[in-house]
């Protein structure tokens, strides 16, 4: 135990003497929060829209008015040629166009039903989905106003054909604020960087400068070594998380519904598992470059599969199986649940114990792989 | 000076039943790296309190041998006991009883003199009080009190080597292994370094030192000369010079290295 304390003391001295370290610890969270949270939003504004109006009727004009009045759309013009509209999409000048065919209004009045062409640039599938959603929402609203006011002017309101109205209420994030959703996720990425990179680089650096050889002739045992290397970064990681949380609260006013001590208990479990991975990687590599590449690879895979950007529910089954070994997947879920929903320990216990298990396995692997001989 | 009645080379097949005073016992030690034999059937022993020199050209296998005795490398075959413990089965107990100073400078450049010694004192299990006392004593003896709080990277290499040696014996080990400790050090500092080695030996610490400086070889109680992974001679410097009819160790070494004998 005393030996571990000496190692921790030495690590802290070295970490804080490293001039590159303090900026990393303080600047990274601030910059990440400001840039990523604002940039990584799924909300779309100013969608460039074009209208091909071959009908030139009151209906088509009214629909176009609706789009002009919307925050989401930026009307870039009207045209009479579909070819021209496609060209605009090809040149990225428009993201979507609506085509009102000749006789659009006539057909609507005569038959009560008419098709409206919506052509969307779907290079980015997610954006295309959102655009379609916004377009249909506007059309649907117009439809309803048609039913009430225009098409059936002689029918009294109570005689409107019955329809099912969908009332949506958004739980936990009532304003559908993406920042609220992103901040807990970005926080997770933040501590992951500390966990995987700093710890791993640290051990490999000792290998590179040769000081590890001197450590290896001392009676320090493998557990003491790994724990001595783990604890300083665990403490820095916890501090980093707290710092990020404060920034999130101050800058984005994210809700903190759940218990703060519970969050920190979970961060600790999470950090132990990612630090275990970082240390394990460092025992397998001899240079910082190698370790960096391997860490980077794992971090990318873990982050992309974690559900930060894409919902894990839509992933194929094999991906869900892989995610059972992904600490970021668990912690992201926990962090959002506690911070946004106010979930208690019982709600997140499955994920929590999975993290503990992963941490235990990774640390033991790191201890096993760490060789005191060359 | 300590002398041994019978050189282990003369009786290479004798069992490892040796008197109590032998602190390092090595028998038929072999280390191979792939097809390359770095240490070819080494057999020797070191007496307690002796300054034992390992002499050889670069690549002769000195460092490989020392690393095996320190538990940093696992031998391919053979038997070896250090401080009474088997290096195959009890390497971690061996480590408690030895000090090691590697060829490559290995204290922390970003820690101060004081912090470096404190760290190693700590990991060898000394109490805070002991550490404090020993650092005070040591810095005074080395005349380095004025750099107590200086980063190691800012002090001259000669001082660093002295500190590395003092740190290697901070826990008063039974044996200290020095792997070319005076590489890149000026003659005056080398002289002082050897004074420190003698002092450690007089405190009862057995010194196992590798070198390729012939003048240093003369300072050893006994010498083993390695050529291409084999021990080709082992005796006191005086006996070696006599046997090979040479004026100094330089000649002995060149004769042996060129296979002229």
Contacts between the chains, C-beta under 8 A, distances in Angstrom:
chain1	res1	chain2	res2	distance
A	2	B	122	7.0
A	2	B	125	7.2
A	3	B	122	6.7
A	3	B	123	5.2
A	3	B	125	6.9
A	5	B	122	7.6
A	6	B	118	7.7
A	6	B	119	5.8
A	6	B	122	3.1
A	6	B	123	5.5
A	7	B	119	8.0
A	7	B	123	7.0
A	9	B	119	7.5
A	9	B	122	7.8
A	10	B	108	7.4
A	10	B	111	6.9
A	10	B	115	7.2
A	10	B	119	4.7
A	13	B	110	7.9
A	13	B	111	6.1
A	13	B	115	6.1
A	14	B	108	6.9
A	14	B	110	5.5
A	14	B	111	6.9
A	17	B	110	5.2
A	18	B	110	7.3
A	209	B	106	8.0
A	209	B	109	7.8
A	210	B	102	7.2
A	210	B	104	4.4
A	210	B	105	7.6
A	210	B	106	5.3
A	211	B	106	5.0
A	211	B	107	7.4
A	211	B	108	6.0
A	213	B	72	6.6
A	213	B	102	5.4
A	213	B	104	7.1
A	213	B	106	5.9
A	214	B	100	7.1
A	214	B	102	6.5
A	214	B	106	4.0
A	214	B	107	7.4
A	214	B	120	7.9
A	215	B	123	7.6
A	216	B	71	7.9
A	216	B	72	5.8
A	217	B	70	5.0
A	217	B	71	6.8
A	217	B	72	6.2
A	217	B	95	5.7
A	217	B	98	7.0
A	217	B	99	8.0
A	217	B	100	4.1
A	218	B	95	6.3
A	218	B	120	7.1
A	218	B	123	4.9
A	218	B	124	6.3
A	219	B	92	6.2
A	219	B	95	4.9
A	219	B	96	4.6
A	219	B	123	7.3
A	219	B	124	6.8
A	219	B	125	7.2
A	220	B	123	5.2
A	221	B	92	6.8
A	372	B	71	7.1
A	372	B	72	7.6
A	372	B	91	7.6
A	372	B	92	7.9
A	373	B	71	6.9
A	373	B	72	5.8
A	373	B	73	5.9
A	373	B	74	5.4
A	373	B	91	7.7
A	374	B	67	6.9
A	374	B	72	5.6
A	374	B	73	5.5
